Amino acid sequence: MSNQHDLVVIGGGPGGYVCAIRAAQLGMSVGIIEKRTTLGGTCVNVGCIPSKALLDSSHKYHDAKEGLDVHGIQVKDVKIDVKKMMERKVNVVKELTDGLNFLMKKNKITVYNGHGSFVSAKQDDIELKVETDKGKSETVKTKKAVIATGSEIIRLPHIQTDGEVIITSDEAIALEKIPEHMVIIGGGVIGLELGSVWKRLGAKVTVVEMLPGILMTMDKQMRDLATRTLTKQGIEFLFETKVTKAEKKGKKASITYEAKDGKSTTIEADKLLVAVGRKPYTDSLNLEAVGVKLNDRGRVQADPHSLETGVAGIYAIGDVIEGPMLAHRAEEEGVKIAEILAGKPGHVNYDAVPWIVYTWPEIAWVGKSEDQLKEEGVQYNTGKYMFKANGRAKAMNEADGMVKFIADKRTDKILGAFIVGPNASEMIAEAAIAVEFGASAEDIGRSFHAHPTLSEIVKEAALDVNKEAIHQ
């Protein structure tokens, strides 16, 4: 095995392994360094994939208990086997990590298991050190390097997690039994998704959020709709509220929070989930040895066009640089760098990055909100259409939700699209493609959408931008 490569990627998450595969497809000798024993990063191992497995299982359980009667299906004594649900989650993750190992072999990519760090960097001569958890190390040389180390959980300094009662998302996807009451600090994607899992399974769920609402980067009208829908499901939201103290007392957590009016309240819960976000993982990369700089937010400084750091031949992608912490964004950046290094034009359109929250109904959006466009002084038109008016949604008994388009008032070019509704995660792809190609609302409105489908809601919302919706 040669330790000399054209490209070495530090980090085996979605951005890293995709970058490595694309570079290998383009004829480069590629190495990838991953500190975990399995590839896939946070997303595959303890993030996106296991949480989606639990979301799917909990949705089926909740539907069996409460959603089938309207269809004339009567089910008695529905039970959940949490252990078996967790075993399924583990198997899903294993199948995917095994698949990644196959892809590495197929593309002749050398995998180095251990912690990677920089030793030196000269023109087309970058030296890296890989250290295993057993204290062994080896040197790897490469012409180019990509930092794709992702992110890690943000921990609150005044709240000590113990992994049992006061927990992070890592433990929340592996609980052995359903808590009676789970309090979640943070109304972001992670808090909403894991809160949905345990609420469906029977837990009381309280979300404590310092900000005035959930998903504050989303369009306000759609954000409010999502909040009302989740509240109707029984999730309790405490907005503009701060947890000032939390400690483990026996088998419960004692939680003190302060509301906007300054009133302080103390409650007990079986589990306290700290889900306040993630931060770039740059620990022990020895960046200073080669001159790679971090900004004041702790993210690697990289040129927004080339993604090259201030050091020639060293690039950075995904969660470690500025931008949305999304796996698919990192993947596209990885492809871009591989293609640039192969002499091809690389491309990422950041205006077309979709965001998705896998609650039910799902929440998805792409592009800019009304508030953002008002700040920029852009004049726009909006179009909306409700799920409850759609034939397929009625047949599915999935009436909650709406699709909203925002288009430039002068050109009709789509500037933003927002969906709260069943299968929003799949439906948003059409809007993302439209934004990528600079489509107008009329383009979508005049395109065939098969009947009866949920996608007809997208068509009607697009038609409504110019007040031409047929079924409005």
Residue, then its C-alpha position, 0 to 999 in steps of 0.5 A: m500500500s502506497n502512502q503517496h496520493d494525488l489527494v487525501v481527504i480528512g474526514g469520511g462523512p458525506g462530503g469527504y467520501v463523496c469527494a474521494i469517490r469523485a476524485a477516484q473516478l476522475g483518475m486520481s490516487v486517493g486516500i481518506i482518513e477517518k477517526r471512526t472505525t466506520l465511514g459515513g461520519t456523524c450523518v450515517n453513524v449517529g445523525c441523519i440515518p439513525s434518526k430517520a430510521l427512528l422517525d419512520s418506525s415511530h411514525k408507523y407505530h403512531d399511525a397504527k395506534e391513531g391513524l388507521d381507524v378512519h380508513g376502517i382498519q381496527v387494530k387493538d393492543v398495539k405495542i412498541d418493542v423499543k429494543k427491536m426498533m433500536e436493533r433495526k436502526v443499528n442494522v440500517v446503519k451497518e448496511l450503509t457503512d458496509g456499502l461505503n467500505f465496498l465503494m472505497k474498495k471499488n474505487k481503489i481508495t486507501v482508507y486510513n483509520g485514525h486521527g489525521s493532522f497536518v505536519s507540513a505543506k509545500q507546493d504539491d507536497i503535503e505531509l499528514k500524520v495518522e494516529t490510531d487509538k492504539g498509539k501507532s502512527e504513520t505518515v501520508k503524503t499527498k499533492k492536495a488535501v481536503i479538510a472534511t472533518g464535519s462538526e460536533i455537538i455544542r455543549l452548554p458550559h452550565i449544563q453537564t451531560d451524563g449520558e443517562v439523564i441529561i443527554t445529547s442526540d447521540e444518546a437520544i437515538a439509543l434510549e432503551k425505554i420511552p421516557e414519561h417526560m422529555v425536555i429538549i433545549g433547542g427548537g432546531v432541526i435536531g430537537l424537533e425531529l427527536g422530539s417527534v420520535w419520542k412524542r409519537l412513542g408516548a412521551k410528553v415533550t417540552v421544547v425550550e427555545m431562547l428565540p421567538g420561534i422554531l427554524m428562524t431562517m425559514d419563512k415566517q408564515m410557513r414557520d408559524l404553520a409548522t409550529r401550529t401543526l406540531t403544537k396540535q400534535g401535543i409538543e409543548f413549546l416555551f419560546e423566549t425561554k432560557v434554561t438557567k440550571a439543570e442537574k441530575k437528581g436521582k433518576k430524573a433531571s431538575i430543570t430551571y428555566e426563565a421566561k421572557d418576563g423574568k419568571s423562573t420555574t423549576i420542573e422535573a423530567d426523565k430526560l433532558l436533551v441538549a440540542v442547541g446545535r453543532k460547531p465545526y470540528t477542527d480539534s488537533l488538526n494542527l492547522e497552525a503548522v501549515g498556516v490554515k486559519l480559522n475565523d472568529r466563529g471557529r470555521v476554517q477560512a476558505d475562498p467562497h468560490s474555489l473552497e481553497t484555504g489560504v494555503a495552496g493545495i489545501y481545501a475545506i468543505g462542509d460543516v467546517i466552513e461558513g454555510p449551512m451544516l447540511a450533508h448534501r451541501a458538503e457532498e456537492e462541495g466535495v464533487k466541485i473540488a474533485e472536478i476542479l482538481a481534474g481540470k473541470p469546471g466545479h459548481v455549487n449554487y448555494d441559492a438552490v440548497p434545500w433544507i428539510v426537517y423530517t417531522w410529520p408533516e415534513i418541513a422543507w424549503v429552498g431559496k429566500s424568505e419574504d423577510q430576507l427579500k424585504e431586507e434586500g429591497v426585492q419586490y416579489n409575488t407569492g403563491k400558496y396552495m393548501f394540502k387539504a384542497n388536494g385530492r390525493a392528500k384527502a385520499m391519504n387523510e393527510a390534510d395538514g400543510m401548504v406549499k408557498f412560492i415566492a417569485d420576482k415581481r418583475t421577472d417571475k423567477i422563483l426566489g423561494a419555495f416552502i413546503v409544510g406537508p406530507n412527503a415535503s422532503e421529496m416534493i422540494a426537489e422539484a423546487a430546488i431544480a427550478v431554482e437551479f435552472g432559474a425557472s419562473a413560477e409560470d414554468i412550473g405552473r404550465s408543466f404537467h403534474a400527474h393527477p392525482t398526486l401531491s405534486e399538483i399542490v406545487k403546480e397550483a401554488a406556482l399558478d397562484v403566484n400570478k393568480e391563475a390557480i385552477h382549484q383555489 
